[in-house]
Amino acid sequence: GDCFPCPQEGCPMMGHYADRFRDKFKRENQKYFLNTAADPPFTSWRQKVFIKLSGVKKMRGDINLIFHDTEGNTKKYEIASGVLSEDQVYTKYLDVEINPKNTKKVEFLWNKTIFTLLWARLGAETVNIIHGEDG
């Protein structure tokens, strides 16, 4: 997450056009890591998610986001699990397998544990998603 989004001078290129990265000679022995999806075509897009909750002060459960694309595909990502608090902002980096250009909607999903009071409710006050460069 330290290089998200890409630096002002641009993202490093990999593969055939790697020699075109204009800052390639500034540091030697650089290491680059590539996150891939589990299924073909193995493409993923780095996104940073911020979620501020509203509702009861604290409770146990988990919060997830479900990404929907224009072709009907969905992918679920866990943001936080355990004791959830309304006064905390949950931040997470996701490698989403759905292209941000094809994202139709993002759904907020909250699951409470069995021991949580029946009347307890929790929601998202805000959900912000920052997209990295196209990958």
N, CA, C and O of each residue as an XYZ file, in Angstrom:
540
protein
N       0.780     -1.206      0.000
C       0.000      0.000      0.000
C       0.821      1.270      0.000
O       0.257      2.351     -0.170
N       2.144      1.186      0.186
C       2.961      2.393      0.245
C       3.009      3.126     -1.090
O       3.226      4.338     -1.120
N       2.813      2.418     -2.179
C       2.901      3.057     -3.497
C       1.522      3.204     -4.122
O       1.398      3.203     -5.346
N       0.493      3.329     -3.308
C      -0.869      3.491     -3.819
C      -1.364      4.873     -3.494
O      -1.157      5.317     -2.365
N      -1.999      5.582     -4.388
C      -1.957      5.263     -5.819
C      -0.554      5.475     -6.363
O       0.359      5.815     -5.611
N      -0.379      5.279     -7.644
C       0.951      5.377     -8.245
C       1.573      6.742     -7.950
O       0.860      7.737     -7.817
N       2.909      6.789     -7.849
C       3.570      8.072     -7.593
C       3.318      9.066     -8.723
O       2.896      8.692     -9.817
N       3.579     10.316     -8.442
C       3.316     11.380     -9.412
C       4.049     11.145    -10.728
O       3.548     11.507    -11.793
N       5.228     10.544    -10.657
C       5.980     10.291    -11.886
C       5.436      9.106    -12.680
O       5.937      8.806    -13.764
N       4.415      8.429    -12.148
C       3.765      7.341    -12.880
C       4.076      5.986    -12.286
O       4.979      5.839    -11.463
N       3.302      4.989    -12.723
C       3.497      3.616    -12.258
C       4.585      2.942    -13.075
O       4.708      3.199    -14.273
N       5.382      2.077    -12.442
C       6.348      1.302    -13.211
C       5.621      0.393    -14.198
O       4.533     -0.104    -13.910
N       6.219      0.185    -15.341
C       5.657     -0.707    -16.356
C       6.363     -2.049    -16.239
O       7.534     -2.117    -15.866
N       5.648     -3.098    -16.558
C       6.232     -4.434    -16.540
C       6.133     -5.028    -17.935
O       5.350     -4.569    -18.766
N       6.939     -6.056    -18.183
C       6.851     -6.773    -19.444
C       7.581     -6.069    -20.571
O       8.632     -5.460    -20.368
N       7.011     -6.160    -21.751
C       7.652     -5.685    -22.978
C       8.063     -4.215    -22.904
O       9.103     -3.839    -23.445
N       7.257     -3.377    -22.241
C       7.533     -1.940    -22.203
C       8.211     -1.487    -20.908
O       8.183     -0.298    -20.591
N       8.809     -2.394    -20.164
C       9.428     -2.054    -18.874
C      10.537     -1.017    -19.032
O      10.759     -0.207    -18.132
N      11.225     -1.036    -20.156
C      12.329     -0.092    -20.357
C      11.842      1.333    -20.565
O      12.654      2.258    -20.580
N      10.543      1.535    -20.726
C      10.002      2.872    -20.931
C       9.704      3.603    -19.623
O       9.361      4.785    -19.649
N       9.825      2.929    -18.487
C       9.554      3.582    -17.207
C      10.612      4.656    -16.988
O      11.796      4.352    -16.849
N      10.184      5.893    -16.959
C      11.124      7.016    -16.972
C      11.995      7.126    -15.727
O      13.058      7.745    -15.791
N      11.591      6.554    -14.604
C      12.393      6.652    -13.384
C      13.135      5.348    -13.086
O      13.523      5.104    -11.944
N      13.330      4.520    -14.096
C      13.915      3.200    -13.868
C      15.350      3.244    -13.350
O      15.798      2.293    -12.709
N      16.075      4.321    -13.613
C      17.473      4.370    -13.225
C      17.706      5.145    -11.925
O      18.858      5.309    -11.523
N      16.678      5.617    -11.268
C      16.854      6.403    -10.045
C      17.312      5.535     -8.875
O      18.084      5.989     -8.031
N      16.842      4.290     -8.822
C      17.246      3.369     -7.759
C      17.650      2.047     -8.391
O      17.092      1.625     -9.404
N      18.622      1.408     -7.777
C      19.040      0.099     -8.259
C      18.452     -0.976     -7.367
O      18.093     -0.723     -6.217
N      18.361     -2.160     -7.904
C      17.864     -3.337     -7.175
C      16.471     -3.108     -6.594
O      16.209     -3.463     -5.445
N      15.588     -2.522     -7.379
C      14.220     -2.319     -6.933
C      13.456     -3.633     -7.023
O      13.702     -4.447     -7.912
N      12.536     -3.827     -6.099
C      11.674     -5.001     -6.130
C      10.254     -4.530     -6.389
O       9.779     -3.583     -5.763
N       9.591     -5.187     -7.302
C       8.193     -4.892     -7.612
C       7.382     -6.153     -7.371
O       7.837     -7.262     -7.650
N       6.197     -5.974     -6.857
C       5.314     -7.096     -6.590
C       4.044     -6.926     -7.404
O       3.542     -5.813     -7.566
N       3.541     -8.008     -7.904
C       2.347     -7.986     -8.734
C       1.290     -8.861     -8.090
O       1.476    -10.069     -7.943
N       0.193     -8.256     -7.710
C      -0.929     -9.008     -7.165
C      -1.801     -9.458     -8.316
O      -2.122     -8.674     -9.209
N      -2.182    -10.718     -8.292
C      -3.022    -11.256     -9.355
C      -4.282    -11.863     -8.761
O      -4.341    -12.178     -7.572
N      -5.274    -12.018     -9.601
C      -6.503    -12.686     -9.202
C      -6.298    -14.204     -9.263
O      -5.333    -14.682     -9.860
N      -7.197    -14.944     -8.651
C      -7.072    -16.398     -8.602
C      -7.485    -17.066     -9.915
O      -7.032    -18.168    -10.220
N      -8.342    -16.403    -10.687
C      -8.886    -17.013    -11.892
C      -8.499    -16.224    -13.135
O      -8.254    -15.020    -13.060
N      -8.442    -16.916    -14.302
C      -8.142    -16.202    -15.561
C      -9.129    -15.068    -15.776
O     -10.304    -15.239    -15.453
N      -8.726    -13.939    -16.293
C      -7.412    -13.613    -16.849
C      -6.411    -13.116    -15.808
O      -5.392    -12.534    -16.183
N      -6.665    -13.324    -14.514
C      -5.744    -13.024    -13.414
C      -5.537    -11.531    -13.172
O      -4.617    -11.144    -12.452
N      -6.372    -10.705    -13.757
C      -6.267     -9.259    -13.610
C      -6.935     -8.813    -12.312
O      -7.985     -9.331    -11.932
N      -6.313     -7.844    -11.637
C      -6.959     -7.231    -10.480
C      -6.598     -5.755    -10.443
O      -5.575     -5.334    -10.984
N      -7.455     -4.980     -9.794
C      -7.269     -3.537     -9.681
C      -7.180     -3.177     -8.214
O      -8.072     -3.519     -7.438
N      -6.109     -2.487     -7.816
C      -5.909     -2.086     -6.426
C      -6.866     -0.947     -6.106
O      -6.934      0.044     -6.834
N      -7.603     -1.095     -5.015
C      -8.528     -0.067     -4.561
C      -8.379      0.082     -3.053
O      -8.147     -0.891     -2.335
N      -8.515      1.311     -2.594
C      -8.443      1.598     -1.164
C      -9.845      1.956     -0.700
O     -10.489      2.836     -1.270
N     -10.314      1.272      0.336
C     -11.679      1.433      0.820
C     -11.663      2.065      2.212
O     -10.890      1.662      3.081
N     -12.529      3.062      2.408
C     -12.755      3.679      3.717
C     -14.225      3.506      4.054
O     -15.086      3.854      3.247
N     -14.529      2.973      5.234
C     -15.927      2.820      5.658
C     -16.077      3.380      7.062
O     -15.342      3.001      7.974
N     -17.044      4.296      7.232
C     -17.408      4.809      8.559
C     -18.785      4.256      8.869
O     -19.719      4.406      8.082
N     -18.902      3.619     10.014
C     -20.151      2.961     10.399
C     -21.058      3.900     11.178
O     -20.609      4.899     11.739
N     -22.335      3.565     11.202
C     -23.309      4.265     12.035
C     -24.186      3.214     12.705
O     -24.342      2.111     12.181
N     -24.751      3.544     13.842
C     -25.607      2.598     14.557
C     -25.218      2.531     16.015
O     -24.899      3.549     16.628
N     -25.245      1.316     16.579
C     -24.904      1.136     17.990
C     -23.405      1.374     18.182
O     -22.624      1.307     17.233
N     -23.020      1.653     19.434
C     -21.628      1.996     19.722
C     -20.649      0.893     19.327
O     -19.726      1.138     18.551
N     -20.841     -0.327     19.854
C     -19.941     -1.442     19.556
C     -20.730     -2.739     19.478
O     -21.703     -2.939     20.205
N     -20.290     -3.618     18.580
C     -20.886     -4.949     18.483
C     -19.943     -5.856     17.705
O     -19.019     -5.389     17.040
N     -20.190     -7.154     17.799
C     -19.372     -8.130     17.079
C     -20.036     -8.502     15.768
O     -21.258     -8.628     15.685
N     -19.213     -8.674     14.748
C     -19.719     -9.078     13.445
C     -18.665     -8.834     12.382
O     -17.481     -8.702     12.693
N     -19.088     -8.775     11.137
C     -18.155     -8.462     10.070
C     -18.836     -7.592      9.024
O     -20.055     -7.625      8.860
N     -18.023     -6.813      8.320
C     -18.534     -5.969      7.242
C     -17.823     -6.351      5.947
O     -16.617     -6.598      5.921
N     -18.604     -6.389      4.887
C     -18.122     -6.797      3.571
C     -18.621     -5.828      2.518
O     -19.619     -5.133      2.713
N     -17.917     -5.791      1.403
C     -18.388     -5.094      0.214
C     -18.528     -6.128     -0.898
O     -17.678     -7.003     -1.062
N     -19.610     -6.013     -1.654
C     -19.822     -6.878     -2.809
C     -19.812     -6.002     -4.052
O     -20.638     -5.100     -4.194
N     -18.879     -6.270     -4.942
C     -18.758     -5.521     -6.194
C     -19.563     -6.235     -7.273
O     -19.445     -7.449     -7.440
N     -20.375     -5.490     -8.000
C     -21.188     -6.008     -9.102
C     -20.720     -5.350    -10.390
O     -20.528     -4.135    -10.434
N     -20.534     -6.151    -11.445
C     -20.156     -5.537    -12.718
C     -21.336     -5.529    -13.680
O     -22.404     -6.058    -13.374
N     -21.134     -4.931    -14.831
C     -22.210     -4.747    -15.817
C     -22.634     -6.051    -16.475
O     -23.673     -6.091    -17.133
N     -21.849     -7.127    -16.314
C     -22.183     -8.418    -16.923
C     -22.835     -9.377    -15.934
O     -23.075    -10.538    -16.267
N     -23.128     -8.902    -14.709
C     -23.792     -9.734    -13.711
C     -22.847    -10.501    -12.802
O     -23.309    -11.280    -11.969
N     -21.549    -10.310    -12.931
C     -20.586    -10.970    -12.049
C     -20.502    -10.227    -10.723
O     -20.643     -9.005    -10.679
N     -20.272    -10.968     -9.641
C     -20.118    -10.356     -8.325
C     -18.881    -10.937     -7.644
O     -18.453    -12.054     -7.936
N     -18.332    -10.160     -6.744
C     -17.193    -10.620     -5.952
C     -17.288     -9.958     -4.580
O     -17.463     -8.744     -4.480
N     -17.172    -10.771     -3.516
C     -17.326    -10.296     -2.146
C     -15.955    -10.175     -1.476
O     -15.098    -11.044     -1.638
N     -15.754     -9.080     -0.715
C     -14.494     -8.823     -0.021
C     -14.769     -8.437      1.424
O     -15.598     -7.567      1.690
N     -14.080     -9.078      2.353
C     -14.226     -8.746      3.774
C     -13.402     -7.506      4.093
O     -12.230     -7.421      3.724
N     -14.016     -6.547      4.777
C     -13.337     -5.307      5.165
C     -12.871     -5.386      6.617
O     -11.740     -5.006      6.923
N     -13.722     -5.870      7.507
C     -13.362     -5.962      8.929
C     -14.169     -7.073      9.578
O     -15.253     -7.419      9.107
N     -13.639     -7.636     10.667
C     -14.323     -8.688     11.398
C     -13.939     -8.584     12.874
O     -12.809     -8.230     13.211
N     -14.888     -8.894     13.736
C     -14.635     -8.826     15.180
C     -15.499     -7.776     15.816
O     -16.673     -7.646     15.470
N     -14.938     -7.011     16.753
C     -15.672     -5.934     17.409
C     -15.681     -4.732     16.478
O     -14.625     -4.220     16.107
N     -16.864     -4.285     16.102
C     -17.038     -3.151     15.198
C     -17.522     -1.954     16.000
O     -18.360     -2.098     16.890
N     -17.006     -0.789     15.694
C     -17.340      0.413     16.444
C     -17.768      1.520     15.492
O     -17.159      1.717     14.440
N     -18.824      2.244     15.871
C     -19.332      3.307     14.995
C     -18.410      4.516     14.912
O     -18.530      5.316     13.984
N     -17.500      4.664     15.855
C     -16.634      5.843     15.842
C     -15.284      5.574     15.161
O     -14.363      6.385     15.271
N     -15.167      4.463     14.473
C     -13.920      4.110     13.808
C     -14.117      4.088     12.286
O     -15.178      3.712     11.788
N     -13.073      4.498     11.566
C     -13.077      4.394     10.108
C     -12.261      3.162      9.741
O     -11.096      3.048     10.125
N     -12.860      2.249      9.008
C     -12.190      1.024      8.590
C     -11.580      1.248      7.212
O     -12.268      1.648      6.273
N     -10.288      0.986      7.103
C      -9.552      1.202      5.862
C      -8.933     -0.117      5.437
O      -8.375     -0.848      6.255
N      -9.038     -0.413      4.147
C      -8.438     -1.655      3.648
C      -8.082     -1.494      2.181
O      -8.797     -0.838      1.424
N      -6.968     -2.101      1.791
C      -6.594     -2.189      0.382
C      -7.172     -3.480     -0.169
O      -7.018     -4.542      0.434
N      -7.832     -3.393     -1.304
C      -8.396     -4.570     -1.959
C      -7.806     -4.707     -3.348
O      -7.559     -3.712     -4.029
N      -7.582     -5.933     -3.762
C      -7.237     -6.220     -5.150
C      -8.490     -6.811     -5.777
O      -8.727     -8.017     -5.708
N      -9.283     -5.949     -6.384
C     -10.608     -6.311     -6.886
C     -10.491     -6.889     -8.283
O      -9.786     -6.349     -9.136
N     -11.184     -7.984     -8.508
C     -11.131     -8.670     -9.796
C     -12.111     -8.091    -10.813
O     -12.161     -8.550    -11.954
N     -12.878     -7.101    -10.414
C     -13.824     -6.453    -11.326
C     -13.267     -5.087    -11.708
O     -12.956     -4.261    -10.849
N     -13.148     -4.870    -13.004
C     -12.613     -3.617    -13.530
C     -13.460     -2.449    -13.043
O     -14.680     -2.476    -13.208
N     -12.848     -1.414    -12.443
C     -13.625     -0.259    -11.983
C     -14.468      0.385    -13.093
O     -15.523      0.955    -12.819
N     -14.005      0.294    -14.334
C     -14.772      0.856    -15.452
C     -16.069      0.093    -15.692
O     -17.016      0.641    -16.256
N     -16.117     -1.176    -15.265
C     -17.302     -2.005    -15.465
C     -18.106     -2.221    -14.189
O     -19.052     -3.008    -14.180
N     -17.739     -1.531    -13.111
C     -18.455     -1.697    -11.846
C     -19.812     -1.008    -11.933
O     -19.903      0.193    -12.189
N     -20.861     -1.793    -11.715
C     -22.233     -1.271    -11.772
C     -22.653     -0.732    -10.408
O     -23.256      0.338    -10.319
N     -22.334     -1.474     -9.342
C     -22.659     -1.022     -7.988
C     -21.767     -1.740     -6.990
O     -21.199     -2.792     -7.282
N     -21.656     -1.147     -5.800
C     -20.943     -1.745     -4.682
C     -21.933     -1.834     -3.528
O     -22.522     -0.834     -3.120
N     -22.104     -3.030     -3.017
C     -23.098     -3.289     -1.978
C     -22.416     -3.443     -0.623
O     -21.417     -4.152     -0.505
N     -22.954     -2.780      0.401
C     -22.458     -2.889      1.778
C     -23.222     -4.013      2.461
O     -24.451     -4.054      2.394
N     -22.508     -4.927      3.120
C     -23.141     -6.061      3.781
C     -22.586     -6.192      5.194
O     -21.372     -6.271      5.385
N     -23.469     -6.215      6.174
C     -23.073     -6.371      7.557
C     -23.688     -7.646      8.103
O     -24.887     -7.873      7.947
N     -22.877     -8.481      8.744
C     -23.342     -9.707      9.397
C     -23.004     -9.618     10.873
O     -21.859     -9.354     11.239
N     -23.997     -9.838     11.717
C     -23.734     -9.816     13.151
C     -23.553    -11.242     13.654
O     -24.061    -12.192     13.057
N     -22.825    -11.381     14.753
C     -22.612    -12.703     15.335
C     -23.879    -13.158     16.046
O     -24.781    -12.360     16.302
N     -23.937    -14.419     16.355
C     -25.121    -15.000     17.019
C     -25.398    -14.326     18.350
O     -26.557    -14.190     18.743
N     -24.354    -13.902     19.051
C     -24.514    -13.343     20.396
C     -24.871    -11.858     20.401
O     -25.049    -11.274     21.470
N     -24.979    -11.244     19.231
C     -25.350     -9.837     19.158
C     -26.850     -9.696     19.407
O     -27.638    -10.532     18.966
N     -27.239     -8.644     20.110
C     -28.655     -8.427     20.407
C     -29.483     -8.368     19.129
O     -29.027     -7.842     18.114
N     -30.686     -8.903     19.177
C     -31.541     -8.968     17.992
C     -31.878     -7.595     17.428
O     -31.959     -7.428     16.211
N     -32.076     -6.608     18.301
C     -32.482     -5.276     17.848
C     -31.326     -4.448     17.316
O     -31.539     -3.406     16.697
N     -30.092     -4.908     17.555
C     -28.913     -4.117     17.184
C     -28.828     -3.938     15.675
O     -28.966     -4.899     14.918
N     -28.604     -2.721     15.251
C     -28.492     -2.393     13.824
C     -27.185     -1.647     13.577
O     -26.701     -0.899     14.427
N     -26.643     -1.866     12.418
C     -25.404     -1.218     12.025
C     -25.492     -0.901     10.547
O     -26.019     -1.697      9.770
N     -24.986      0.243     10.155
C     -25.016      0.629      8.748
C     -23.749      1.372      8.380
O     -22.887      1.619      9.224
N     -23.649      1.718      7.129
C     -22.501      2.480      6.647
C     -22.909      3.937      6.557
O     -23.821      4.289      5.810
N     -22.232      4.783      7.320
C     -22.457      6.223      7.209
C     -21.837      6.728      5.906
O     -22.449      7.506      5.174
N     -20.613      6.272      5.631
C     -19.950      6.605      4.364
C     -19.129      5.410      3.886
O     -18.557      4.672      4.688
N     -19.082      5.236      2.572
C     -18.206      4.255      1.929
C     -17.496      5.004      0.810
O     -18.134      5.466     -0.136
N     -16.171      5.124      0.916
C     -15.359      5.781     -0.121
C     -14.410      4.750     -0.703
O     -13.776      3.993      0.032
N     -14.313      4.721     -2.026
C     -13.401      3.820     -2.718
C     -12.519      4.632     -3.640
O     -13.006      5.380     -4.488
N     -11.209      4.479     -3.468
C     -10.242      5.161     -4.319
C      -9.639      4.123     -5.242
O      -9.113      3.107     -4.786
N      -9.713      4.376     -6.543
C      -9.180      3.439     -7.531
C      -7.743      3.790     -7.848
O      -7.389      4.965     -7.943
N      -6.918      2.776     -8.011
C      -5.546      2.986     -8.472
C      -5.564      3.156     -9.985
O      -6.627      3.270    -10.594
N      -4.397      3.172    -10.575
C      -4.301      3.262    -12.029
C      -4.859      1.981    -12.632
O      -4.893      0.943    -11.971
N      -5.296      2.050    -13.883
C      -5.797      0.843    -14.553
C      -4.686     -0.165    -14.664
O      -3.554      0.173    -15.010
N      -5.024     -1.448    -14.358
C      -4.016     -2.494    -14.370
C      -4.252     -3.490    -15.462
O      -3.484     -4.441    -15.607
